[in-house]
Amino acid sequence: MEVEGKLSIHSTSKEEKGEVIHKVCDENEDSQGGSWTTFPFVIATVLGLTVAAGGWGANLIVFLITKFNVKTITATKINNIILGTNNLFPIAGAFIADSFFTTFSVVGAFSFISLLGVIMLTLIATIPSLRPSPCPIGSLITCQAPSKLQYSALYVALSLASLGLGGTRFTIATMGADQFNNPTDQGVFFNWYFVALYMAIVFSGTAIVYIQDNVGWGLGFGICCIANGIGLGVFSLGKRFYKQVKPKGSPFLSIARVLVAAVRKRKMSSRTSTEPDYYYGAGANANAMTDNPPTTSLSFLNCAALKIEDDKQFEGSYGNPWGLCTVEEVEDLKTVIKIMPLWSTGIFVSTPIAIICSLTILQALTMDRHLGPHFEIPAATFLVFTLFSTAICIFIIDRFILLKYKNLTGQTLTSIQRIGIGHIINIMSFAGAALVERRRLGVVRAHSLMNQPGSEVPMSALWLVAPLSVLGLAESFHFPGQVSLCYQEFPKSLRSTSTAMISLLLGIGYYLCTAVTDLVDKTTNWLPDDINQGRLDNVYWMLVVIGVVNFGYYMTCAKVFVSQNQNVVK
């Protein structure tokens, strides 16, 4: 990579070469280090932290049920809250890194917090007094419930581990990209980042989960401690090589300033008798003011850029960012608001996905998971099939389907079209899950197992692979389309925020999953503690209805949405 960069400099003109050298010198003055020297340290950190996070997170439902005597539906609720927090904390981590501290400081601090959480989980798994007395799954009604102290220790451990994960997962991706000046190198880094991320998730979802289920939870969590410690240690060793990028301020502050200024001046525009005088920033020329007036859409926000006498500081200058914003900042916020309806449709996709993933583990626990006479697939490992399906389908879509579609139609498949296809396939996966569950309940009734909690249903758990694979296919269309849509439509000043919006989607989805599960649990008999006595198939059919309604909402939003980029055109 470095050789290619040197060759490209030699091929430029003298003026261009001077500009490149001048730019490099300026960057070296601001911060030394960076480049591919830091790559092994960053990737090793990603691998270590992700293995640790996947190791305690992938099998959490089973841990709560088997070691903490938590009822099955309650365990899924706790799991979804933790997963939602895991996806919301990265927003806070990015805000802290952008506004107050360097990414190195944030990743280092939160990696240590994560290590503390995993150490506590290991202690809980190995010290009997930190857990309730063991109890077979089939007799949960008479099992000893965890004490307040045991619950407190568990929640503190999960909070620390979740906080550590949220503060590192996307922040370290930003830090890794910051080590490079060339966008091509940044793109290569992101490719390897996701490869490392997926490899670590697959390893923790298979190997570590198997160790937890078949060897011991203490050893499983202990491996997570070692992985987390190695990741933190390698990350610290690379300190002298990293480029330290100073915080430049979070884009969320820009959004907040516009909202505050608009509220403060909400009555000003109606009092102005003359032509409104808008603020374009210090040093803005007359052409910029003439060519880029505020748009008439969402005009109530325009008053945030309206100059009034109170905004003047000294010598006629304007300088209170919470009282006066530039026209560009106002228009950036308008752009974000316009895309929000389309973005929100993803919430009602991620919520059913979270429900299916949680309930699939409960189904797998009741089914025959043997591959041959000596090997049994851990229940939580079945979710890896969705990951495999997504990875394979993304490759097929990018390498074959998109090219074939362009050859046949002469057009590219737009982001909005990809998201719409994902909606449709999601509905199909929900219907498939309902049919598989109906067959499972049929086997339960045929063998009179409804009143025998803990009994294995004589039906292969591999039936669950089909709907999970279809779900992975849907995600391969939907989530890349969402990332592309947000990245293309968000203003340049908010590009870093655009990718974090997907994490926000997932976080809200998991929280809503808990609310929906709780509502169904309280208002129906579909989700008893023994799912053999329930109607999970009705829950899945309910998700089909939600998916159809949400798809109609999506089509409405897509129809009225006005894109600023031809690659998003409907």
N, C-alpha and C positions, 0 to 999 in steps of 0.2 A: 504493500500500500504506500509506504513512504517513497519507494523508488518511483512509483507512478506519479506521485505528487511532484518529485524533483524533475521528472521528464516533462511534465506539463508546464513547469515554470520556464524551462529552457526553450520551449516552443513558442513562448509569447514574445511580444515586442518589448523594446527597452523600456518604454513608458509603463506598460503593463507590469513588466518585471519590477520596476521601481515601486509601483503601487503595492505589489504583492509583498516585496521585502519590507516596505514601510509599514504595511499592515501587520506583518509578522512581528516586527520590532515593537510596535505598539502593544501587541498582545503579550509579548514577553515581558514588557515593562509592567503590565497589569498583573500578570501571573505567569509563573514559570511552570514547566511540566506539561503533562497531558500526552496526547498521541497514543499510539498502539502499545507503548510501554506499560500503560496502566490497564490494558485490556485483560491480562490474566488475573490481576487482582480483583477487578470489578466482577468478572464472570464467576470466579471462584466464590466471591461473596454472595452473588445471586444464587448459585447452586446450594451453598451451605444454608443460607437463610430460608430458601424455598423448601428444601428437604425438611428442615425443622418445622416450618409452618404447616406444610402438607402432612407431616407425620402426626401432629396433634389435632389438626383440623379435619382430616378426611374421615377419621374413625370416631369422632366425638360422640355421635349418637349412640354407637355401640358401647362406648366407655360409660356413658351416663346410665344406660339401661343395665348393663351387666355388673358394673362396679359401684354405682351410686344408687341403685334400686329406683331410678327415676322411671316413671311410667312412659310408655312409648311415645304417645302424642306430646307429652310435656317435653320429652327429650328432643323431639323435632322442633318444638318452639324455641327452646334454648339454643339449639344448633343454628336456627335461622337468624336469631338475634345476633349471635356471634359472627356469622357470615356477613350479615348486613353491616355490622360494625367494622369488619375487616375491609369492606368496600367503601365505607364513608370516611374512615380515618385517613386514607391517602390524600383526601382533599385538604384536611387539616395539616398533614405533613408537608404537602406542596406549598400551602400558605405560609407555614413557618419558615421553610427553606427560601422562599421567594422574598419574604418581608424582613426577616430578622437575622437568621444565621446562614452559614454556608451549607451546601448540601452535604459536605463531608461531616460537619458537626452533627447535622440532623440524623444522617444514616448511622454514625457511630453511636450516638446517644440511644436511638431507638433499637439498634441491634442489641445493646446491653440490656435494655428493658425487656426485649423479647427473650433473651437468655434467662433473665430472672423468672419470667413466667414459665418457661419450659422446665427450669429447675424445680419450681414449685409443683408442677404437674408430675414430675418424676418422683418427688417426695410423697405426694398424695398417693401415687400408684404403688409405692413400696412400703409405706408406713401404715399398718392396719388401722391405727387409731384415727387417721385422717379420712377414713372411709367407713360407711355403715357395714354391718355384718353381711357376709356373702349370702346370696339368695338366688335360687334357680329362677330362670325367666318365667317358667310356667306358674309360679306362685307369688307373683308380685303383690297381690292383694294383702298378704300377710307379712310382707317383707318389712324390715326395719327401715324407717325413713332416715335420711341424713340429718344430723343435728345442725343447729345454727352455726356452730363452729366449723363443722365440716363443709357446709354450704359456703360459709364465708371464705374459707381457704380455697375452695374450688373457684368461686367467682373472682377472687383476687388474682389467682393464677391465670384464669382465662382472660381477664381484663388486661393484665400485663402482656400476655402473649399476643393478644389481639392488637393492643396499642403498638407494640413493637413491630408487628407485621405491617400495620397501616402506615407507620412512619418510614418504612424502608422500601417497600415493594416498588413504588413508582418514583420515589425520590432518587433511588440509586440508578434507575433508568435515565433520569434527567442528568444526574451527575456523570454517568458514563458517556452520554451524548455530548456533554459540555467539554469533554477531553479532546474533541475534534473540531477543527475549523471548517473542514470540507464536508458539505452536505452528503456527498457520496459515502464518505467514511462513516458519517452518522447513520446513514441508512443501513450500511453493513453491520454496524454495531447493534442496531435495533433488531436486525434479523437474528444475530447470534444471541441477543438477550432473550428473545422469545423461544429460541431453540433450547437454551439453558433452562428457562422457566418451565417449559413443557416437560423436558427430560426429568427435572427434579420432581415435578408434580406426579408424573407417572411412577417414578421410583418410590416416592413416599406413599402413593396410593396403592402400590402393590407389595413391595418388599417389606416396608415398615408396618403396614397394616397386617400383613401375614404374621410377622413376628409378634405383634400385639395380640392377635387372636389365638395364636398357636404356641407361642413360647412364653411371653409374659409382657404385661403392660409396662412394668418398670424398665425392662430392657428396651422396649420400643421407644418410650419417652427418653430413655438415656441416650439412645442413638440420636434423637433430635437435639439433645443438649450438646453432644459432641459436634454435630453438624453446625449448630448455631455458633458454638465456640470457635470452630475452625473458620467459619465465615467471618466472624468478628476479628479474629486474629489476623487472617490474610488481609482483610480490609485495612487494618491498622498498619501492617507492614508496608503497604503501598503509599503511605501518607506523603513521603518525600517525593514521589513521582507525580502525584495528582496536580492538576491545574485547579487552583482555588478561585472559583468565580464568586465575586461579591454579590450579596442580595441586591436585586434591582427593583424590588417592590412587587407586590402581588397584583395581578389584574383584577382580583375581586375588590380591591380598594377603589379602583377606577369606577367599577359598577356602583359601589356604595356611594361614592362622591356624587355621581350623577343623580342618584335617587334622592340623596339628602338635599342637594342644591335645588332639584325640581320641586321638592316638597316645600322648601323654604320660600321659593319664589312663585308658588303656584298661582298667586293672584296678581303677579306683576305684569304679565303680558296684556291683561285686559285693561290695565291702567295706563299703558303706554299709548300716547296720542300720536306720536311720530313713528317713523319707520323703525322697527326694532334693530338694535345694534348688538350683534352677536360677537362672541369672543372666539377667535381662531388660534389663539396661542401667541406667545411673545414672538415678535419678528415676522408675523404672517403678512404677506404682501397683498396688495389690492386684488390681484388676479385670483388668489386663493379664496378670497371672500366673495368674489363675484361668481366664480365657477362652482363653488361648493356651498351653496346656501343650505340651511337645515331643511330636510324633507317635511312634507305636510303630514305624513303618517305618524301616529303617536305624538302628535304635536304638543301634548301636555309636557313632554320631556324637554322641549326646546327652551323653556324658560331657564333650565339649568345653565345654558350658555348665554343667557341674556345679561348684558352688562348694565349695571345700575350704579348710582353714585356710591352706595355703601361698599361696593367691591373694590374701589380704588384704594391703593396702599399709599405709595409716596411717589411724587413726581408724575402723577397720572398713570402709574403702572397698576397692573392687576395681578394679585398673587395669592388669593385665598382659595385653595383647591376644593375646599368643602362648601364654598359659597358660589364659585364660578368655575365651570368646566368648559373645555373646548367643544366646538361643534363636532369634531371628530369623535370625541369620547361619547357624546350624546348619540351620534349615529351608530357607533359600535354597540351601545346598549340596545338600540332599536333592532339591530340585526339579530342580537341574541334573543330578544323577546319574540321576534317573528318566527324563529325556528323552534321555540319552546313547545308549541302544540304537537309538531311532528316528533320532537324528541320525547315528549311525554307518552306517546304510544308505546315506546319501548318499556316503560314501567309495567304495563299490563301484559308484556311478554315475559319479562324476567320474573314476575311474581308467580305465574303458573309453572315456569321452569323450576323455580326454587321448590315449589310444592311437590312436583313430580320427583325431583332428586331426593327429597327427604323421605317421601313415602316409599320410593323404590327400595331404600335400605330396609325399611320395615317389612316389605314384601319378601325381599331376599332372605331375611332372617328366618322366615317360616318355610322356605322352599328347599328343595334338594340342590345343594351347591357343589356336589362332588364332581370331580373330573377323574374318573377311575376310582379304584378302591381306597387309595391312600391320600388323595389330595382334595381339599375343600377350598373353594374360592371364598375369601372373606366377603361379607355382605357389602362393605363400603367400597370394595374394589370394582364393583359393577359400574360405578359412575365413571371409571376410567374409559369405558367403552364410548361414552359421549365425547370425551377428549380425543380419543383415537379417531372417531368418526369426523369430528370437526377438523382436525389436522389434515386427514386424508382428503376430505371434500374440498377444503380450501385450496389444496394443491391441484386437484382435478379441475376445479372451477377456474383458477387463474391460468392454468396451462392449456386447458382444452376447451371448456365450455364457453368462456368469454371470447376466445379466438373464433370458435365455430359460429357463435352468435353474430359476431362482427362480419364474418365472411358471408353469412346467409342474408343478413339484413343491411349491411353497410353501416351499422350504427353500433355504438358501445352500449353495454348494459349499464344504465345509470344507477346511482346510489339509491334513489327512491324506488326503482324497480327491484333492486336486490333486496331491499328491506321488505317490500311487498311480498316477494317470493318467500322470504323467511317467515312472514306472518302465516301464509297459507300452509307451509310445511309444518310449522309449529302446531297448527290445528290438527293436522294429520297425525302428528306424534301423540297428541293428547287422546285422540280417538283410538289409536293403536294401544296405548296404555290401558284405556278402559276395556278394550276387548280382551287383553291378556289377563287383567284382573277378574273379568267375568269368568274366564275359563278357570282361573285359580280357585275362585269361590265355588265353581261347579265341582271341582275335584274335592274341595273341603266337604261339601254336602254329600257327595257320593261316598266318602269314607267316614262320614259322621264325626268330623273333627271339630265341629263348631264349639263344643263344650269341653275340648281338651287343649287348653292353652299350653303352648310350648311344644306341641307335637309337630313333627315335620310333615309338610304337605307333600305327598308323592308326585311332585311335578317339578321338572327341571327349572332351575332359576335362569337358565340360558334363554328362556322365553322373554325375559326382561331386556335382553340385548337388542331385540328388534326395535321397540319404541325408543330406546335410548340412542340407537344409531340414527334413527330418523330425526330425533331431537338434535343430534350433532350436525346433521345435514342442514337443518333449519338455522342453527347458530352460524354455520359457515357462510350463509347468505346474509343473515340479519345483522350480526354484530360488526363484521367488517364494513357493511353498508352504513351502519350508524356512525362508526369512526370516520369513514370517508365523508359522510354528509356533514358532520359537525366540523371536521377539519377544513372542508372546502367552503362552508358557509360562514363560519366564525371569522370576524375581522382578524387581521394579522396580529394586532396587539393582544388578542386573546387566544392565539393558536395553542399555547401550552395548556390553556384551560379546556380546550375542546376535547382532548383525549381523556381528561379527567371526568368529563361528563358521562362517559360510559361506566366508569367505576361508580359514579353517583347513581346511575340507573340501577345497577345491580344492588347497591346498598339499600335503596328505597324498596326495590323489589323483594328483598329478603325480609325487611321489616313488615311490608304488607302481607307477605306470605304468612308470617306469624299471626297477624291480625285475622286474615281469612281463615286460617286453620282453627284459631280460637273461636271464631264466629260459627263455623260449621260444627265444631265440637260441642258448643253450647246449645245450638238450635236444632240439631239432628242427632240421630243415632248412627251416623255413617262412620264415625271415628272412635270406636271404643278402644280400650287399652289392648284387647285381643282383637286384632284386625280380622280374624277368621269369623268373628261375630258381626262385623261391620259391613259397610258397602263402599269400599274404596272406588269401585267402578262408578258409583254415582258422583263421587268427588271429581273423577276424571272427566265425566260427561259435563259436569258443571264448568270445568276448565275449557271444554270445547265451546260451550255457549259464550263464556267470557272472551275466548279467542275470536269468535265470529263477530261479536259486538265490537271488540277492539279493532278488528280489521276494517269494519265499516267506518269507525272513527278515523282510522288511519287514512282510508281512501278520501274521506272528506277533507282532512288536513292537507293531504298531498295535492288535492285538486285546487285548493285556494292558496297554496304556498307559491310565492314568487321567488324563484331562485336567482342568485347573483352569479351563478357559475353554470356554464353549459353542460358540464359533466353531471349535473344534478337534475337537469331538465326531465320532466315526466315523460 
